[in-house]
């Protein structure tokens, strides 16, 4: 399956509703809340999601480091 750049941009916008990008400080809310920095984003066309790869501020915290970007909110 071939996807044009224009279609890719539309999908990226649809599945990343909060406009999160690499380098952003975010608060993740997945049953519990924690803070992290986004180190990368992956577009998953099969599952229709954008995943955020995170670097935790507290590495001893046992929480996911790859989450749906819709569960992240940018910190000010």
N, C-alpha and C positions, 0 to 999 in steps of 0.2 A: 504494500500500500504506500503510495507516494502522497505526501502532503506538502502543499506549497507554503512558502514563508508567510504569506498573508493569512492562510488558514491556521498556521501554527500560532501566530500572534493572537488571533481571535480566541483560540482554545486556551492559550496562556492567560489571557485576560479573564475569561469565563471561570477558569478553575483556580484563579488566584484573586479572590474578591477584595482582599485588603491591600493589594499592591505591594506585598512583601518582596524584598530583593536580598541578595547576598550581602552580608555585612550588617543587616538590621538587627537591633536589639529587640527581642520579642518576649511577650508573655504567652506561654502555651497553656491552654485550658483543655485538658482531656480527663476530666474527673478530679484531677488535682491541678493546681496552678504552679508553674515554675518559670523562671527566666532563663533565657539562653540567647546565643548569637547564631544567626543563620550563616552557615558557611557555604551552602550551595542549594540549588533547587533542581528537581528532576520532574519532567513532564511524563506522566504515565498515561498514554493514549488508551490502552486497553481498559483500565479502571476509571478513566476520565478524572484524573486528579493530578495536582501538583504536590509533590512532597518536599518538605523542608528538611535539610540535613543540618543538625544543630551541634553547637559546642556548648556544653553545660558550664555554668558558673560554679556549680558545686558537683564535681565528678563523683563524689561518694553517694549522690542522690541516685536511686535506682529508678530512673524514668526513661522513656524512649528518646532516642536521639534522631529518629526519622519519623516525622509526623505529617499529617495532611496540613498543608499550608492554611487551609480555612480555619484551623484550630489555633492559629497564631494571630496576635494583635501587636502592632508596632508600638514600642515604648517611646515616650518622648524624653 
